[in-house]
Amino acid sequence: MARIRSPKPPLVLMEQFKPQEFIPLFGRYGVTDENGNYLHWDKFQWRVPRGTNPELAWLLTKMARNSISKNLTILHAKENTSFKYCVPDSLWAMLHRIDTVTGGGHKIGDSSFITNREKDRYLVSNLMMEEAITSSQLEGASTTRKVAKEMLETNRTPKDISEQMIFNNYLLMKRAVSLKDKPLTIDLILELHEIATFQAIDNGAMSGELRENNDITVANIYNEVAHTPPCHSTLRDRLNALCDFANESPNEDGSAEFIHPIVKAIILHFMIGYIHPFGDGNGRTARALFYWFMLKSGYWLFEYVSISKLIQEKRSEYDTAFLYTETDDFDLTYFIYHQVDIVARAVNSLHEYIETKKNEFYQFMEWIDKSPISQRLKRGSLEILKTAVKQPGRTFTAKVVSQDLGVNENTARTYLNDLVEENLLLPSHKKGKRGITYIAPVGLREQLKL
């Protein structure tokens, strides 16, 4: 990521150019470029037509933006400056597409899977795991995805700080879902942070406690200071203001200003990163608050959407969006555009994931209708077999299966032993451990002629 080139403040540019220089150009430069891009000076200056003064063109662009900007007076940046944002047409179009796609989310439960329990098993469990893993990797967790998923699926105790971060994030996502009907308070933020960082802090910070000093900076890839968080003495005031912002809703008469829920959720995400109220774990807490607000606002589909994987794939763009906001009059629009694009792509990924699961499900159900073995197996055994076919080498225990299928351990053990009798699972007795581990053999798909 190259160093960010900061623009001159509009007031400085107003003094630099005479009115007769820029007044004739009114209307030539708008909020975005002709392709709907909301460019920062860092890129804008290189895309101005030859023969035009880039700073003059920037001044006119800033005037257009300021004409539609909304000041968030409740959210202070520095001194007497507040954060602001605007929603150009290209951003409204992106938000509308997300609303349209997520509005049809009821189809997930109706046509893709047989029961809501199966929907939850395939989507909530797997995608919460995905979000827990990638959100932790964004913060430095180094465990492989395969090992991390095995830990979460088997409910194994974390072995190191990386696994602990992932396990914590999994619990964090589940807790955010359960809190969706609660108003935002500092105590709720502290609770989420405590879950996120339990036994997973390596810099002396305390889980569930605000930082009490200013010995904290955010560095860029050059190890230069990219952001100096606000003074610790202002944290409670800033967080109280953030809670008021989150809890404010338009009055019935429409007198309060409307902010699109996705935009508001993204602003919450940004503000935790900006305020940096904790010595560690700010990113994980910020992303949890994003999910919490989306669910609170009725976007139930976001219980199944994972954004951290997409952020991780292009981490430099995520960091740049933060810096663009800080280096241009605390204009949140840059970060909002970036995150709306992430959300749109995450929703598309969810629907692709659902289609894959549907195809796997129908393929398996087609086999069930034809196979004589399937006629001898109980539904619970078939559920286990479905997973075993997909994941050769996967291990099962009665305890994990009982949790997964919502049955007692004796019933789960019966399901597993029925598969052993059909030579579809291999029993294994581990030395020094009680109970039996059941292993999915290689070549099971071929054996069943799926």
N, C-alpha and C positions, 0 to 999 in steps of 0.2 A: 504493500500500500504506500503510494507516494505521499509526501507531505502535503497537507491541505493549504491551499492559498486562500487567505482570508480577504474578503472585500473591504473597501473603505466604507465607513458608516454613511448613510444617505445624507446626513447633515453636512458632512465634509464635502460630499460631491455637490451638494446644492451651492456651496460656497465656491466650488471649483469652476462650475459652469454658469454662464449667464442665462437668464430666462429666455432670451431670444435664440439661444442655442438648442434648448430642449423643448420649448413649447411647440414649435412647428412639427416635432416628431411624435407628439401625443397620438396614441392609437396605433403606432407602428409596432410597439412592443407590448405584449400582454403578460398575463400571469405565467403562462407556460409558452414553450416554443410551438411551432406549427404542428408538431407531433404529440403534443400534450405532455412533454417532459418538463418537470419542475427542476430546472438546473440551478445548482449552486455556482457562485462565481468561479470556483475551482475549475469547472468545465465550461461555464457560460462564456468566459473571455475568449475561448478558442473557437467559438462557433458564431461569432459576430461577422456579418458580411464585410468583405474587404472594403476599406475606405471609410468605415464607421468607427468612431471612437468607442472601444469596449466599455469604458467607464461611463460614458454618456448613455449607452444602450442599457447598462446595468441600472443606472439611476431611473430610467423610464420604466424598466421592469419592476424595480422596487416600488415605484409609485403605484403601478397597477396592482401589485400584490397587497400593498397597504390599504388600498381602497376596499378590499374584500376580507381583510384579516379580522380575526376575532381575538381580542385580548383576554387572556385568562387571568384577570386581576387577582384571583384568589391564590394563584400559583406564582410565587416570586422567584426570580432567577437571582439577580444580584442587585444590591442597592434598591433603587426605585423602579427596576425593570421587571416586567412580568413576561411570562411565556405567551406566545401567540401562535395561531395557526390559521390556515385557510383551506377551503375545499374547492379547488378548481373543478371544472367539468370532467376532466379526465379522471380525477380521483372519485368523483360521484359515480362515474360509470363503473369503476372497479368495485366500489361498495355495493352498487346495485346488482352486479353480477354475483357477488358473494351472497347477498340476501336472497336472490332468486334460486341459486343452487342449494343453499342450506334450507330454504323454505320447503324443498321437496324431500327433506331428510326422512320423513315418515316412511318412505319406501324401504328403508333399511330393515325395519322390523316386519314389514308386511310381506315382501316377496323374496327376500334374500335368504332368510333362515326360517326354520320351522317354528321356533319358540323364542320368546324374549330372552330366556336363559341362554340359548345358543347364541343369540345376538350379543349378549354381554360377554360370553366366553370368548367369542371370536374377535370382538372389537374392543371392548373396554379393557380386558386383560392384556391383549397383545399390544394395543396402541398406548396404553398407559405405561407398559414396559418400555416401548420404543421411546416415549417422551422422557421417561426417567433416565434411560441410558444416555440419550444424546444431550439432554440438558446437563447431565453430570460431566460428560465429555467436554462440553463447552467450558466448564469450570476447571478442567484439568484432570478428570478421572481417566485412568489409562487402561482399565480392564477391557478385554475384548468383548464384543457384542455377544458372542456365543457363550462365554463364561458368565457374563452378566445376566443373560436371559435364563441360563440354567439355574443360577442362584435364585432368581425371582420365582421361577416356575416350581422349584422344589422347596421354596421357603427356607433355603439354607442360610445359616448365620454368616454374615459378611466376614471375609478373611482379612481385609485390609481397608485402608481409608478410601480407596477408589470404589470398592464394592459397597462400603458403608454409604458413600455419597449417592450411589445409584439406588440402594435400598431405601434411603431417606426420601429421595425424590419420588419413588413409587408411592410411599405413604403420603407424601405431600400432595400428589395429584388426587389421591383418593379423598384426602381431607378437604381440599379445595372444592371438590364436588359436594361434600356433605355440608359445607358452609355457605352454599350459594344463596340461601335465603336470608342470610345474616347481613346487617349493615357493616360497612367497613369501620373498624376502630383500630387504634394503635395496638390494643391487646391482640386483635386478630392477626395483624401483621407480625407481631412478635411470636405468636403461636406458629405461624407458617414458617418463620425463620428458624425457630427452635427445631421443628421437624426436619427442615432441610439440612441443618448443620449438626445434628446430634452425632457426637463423636467423629465429626468429619471437618474439623477446623485445625489448620496447622500453623496459624500465625498468632495464637494467643487470644483471639477474639472469643467472646462468650456467646453461646447459643441462646437465642431469645432475648438478647440484651442489646440496647443501642450502644454505639461506640461512645466513649467518654473522652476522646482526644481527637486531635487533627493530624495524627501521624498516619495519614493515608493519602495516597494519590493513585491515579489510574494512568498507566503508561501505555504508549503505543508500541508498534513493532520495533522502533528504534530505541526503545527503553527511555524515551523522552516523556516528560509529564504531559499527558494529553488532557487531563481533567483533574482539578483540585476541588474535591467536594466541599460543600458549605460547612461552616463552623459547627462543631458538635453542639454548641449551646443553642443553636437554632433548630435542632432536629425535631423536637416535640412540636414546636409551632408549625414547622413545615409539614410534618406528618398529620397533624390535626387539620390543616388546610387541605391536604390531599384527601383525607377522609371525608371532609365536607364536600369536596368536589365529586368524589365517587358516589356519595349518598344523595346528592342533589338531583332532583328529577323535575321535569316541567310541570307547572301547575295545571289544573284542569282548564283554566282560562287561557293557557298558552303564554302566560306572561314571562315565564322563565325561558332562557335561551336553550334551544334544542341542540344537543351534540349527539351525532350518530354514535350508537353504542360501541361499534367497532373502533371508532376514532377515540372514544373515551377509554376503552380498555387499553389501547396502544399508548395513550398518554400516561396512564397509570404505570405501565411497563417502563416507559422512559423515565418518569419522575423518580422511581426507586433507584434506577441507575444513576441519575443525576444527584439526588440527595445523598446516596450511598450511606444509609443510616447505620449499616453494620460493618464491622471489621472484615467480614468475609460472608459469602453466601448471598450477596445482593442480587446477582443475576438469577439465581434459582428462585428467590422470593419474588422478584419482579415478574418472571414468567408465570409463576403460580397465581399471582394477582390478576394477570391478564386472563387466564382461564377462569378464575373465580368470577370476574366481572362479566365475561361472555356468557357463562352459565346463568348468572344472576339476571342477565338481560334477556333471557329466553332463548339463547342460541344453544339449545340442548345438544345439537350435533357436535359441539366442541368438546364434549366428553370423549369423543373418539378421534379428535384431530391432533396431530403432532406437529408442532412448529419448529422445535429445536433442531431436528435433523436438517431442515432446509437452511436454518441460520448457520449451522455448523459448516455446511457445504461451501458457503461463501461468507465466512466470518469477517473478512476485511470489509465487505459492503455493509454489514451490520455495524461495525465500529465506525465506518465513515459516516453513516447516517447520523450517529450520535454527534460526531464532530461537526458535521454540516450545521446542525441545529445550534451548537454552541458558538460557532464562528460567524453566524449570520443573524444577529439580533434575536437569538433564542427562538427562532422560527421552527416550530415542531413539524411543519409540513413535510420536511425532508424525511424525518423518521417515520411519519405516518404513511407516506407513499411506500417506503421500503417495507414496512410491516404489513400493509394491506396486500402488497404483492406476495409476501411470504404466506399470508393467510389464504389467499386465492389459490396458490400452488399447493398448499397443504390440504385444502378441501378437495382439489382435483386428485391428489394422491390418495385421499381417503376413498373416493369413488372408484378409483382403479383397484385399490385393495379389496373393496367390497366385491367388485366384479370377479377378481381372482378367487376369492373365497366362495362365491356363488358357483363358479365353474367346478371347483374342487368338490363342493358339496353335492352338486348334481351328478357329477361323475361317480361319486361314492354311492349315492342313492340308486343310481342305475345298476351298479354292481349288486347292491343289496337285493334288488328285485329279481336278479338272475341267479345269484350264488346259493347253492344248497347249504354251505357253511353258515351263511348269514341267517338262515331260517332256524338254526339251532342256538343262536346267540341272543342274549338279552340286549335291550337297547343300550344299557350301560357299557357292555362289552364292545358294542359297535362304536360307541363314542371313543373309547380308548383305542380301538383298532384304527379308527380314522386318523388319529394323531400318529400312531405307530407307523402307518403306511407312509406318511409324509416325512417322518423324521427317523430314519434308520439309526439305531444306536441309542435312541432315547430311552431313558430309564423311568420306571414308574414305581411308586410305592402306594400301599393302601392309604396312607395318610394323605398324600397329595391328591390322589384320585378322589378320595372322599370329599376333600375341600372343593375340588374342581367340579364335581358332579352334584354336590349338595346331598350326599348320602352318608350313612355311618360307615366306619372302617370295615366292619364285617361284610357289609354289602359290597363295598369296593373290592375287598379281597376276593369275594365270590366272582365278581366280574373278571378280575385278573386271572384267577385260576381257571376259569372257563376257557380263556384264551390260551393258557398253557396246555390244556388238554387237547386243543385243536392244533397245537404246534405253531401257534401264531405269536407267542411270546416265550422268552427264555427266562426261567427262574434262576436267581443267583443268590447264594448265601455268603455274605461278606464276613470274613473272619473277625471275631470280636464285636460284631454288631447283631442286634436282635432284628428279627423280621426278615422278609424276603424282598429283594429288589428284582423287578421284572424288566427285561431288556427287549427292545424292538429289534428283531433280526434284520440283517442286510438281505435284500432281495425279496422282501415281503410283498411288494407291489407285483413282481413277476410271479410269485407263488400264487397270488390270488387272481392273477391274470386281469389286473385292473387296466 
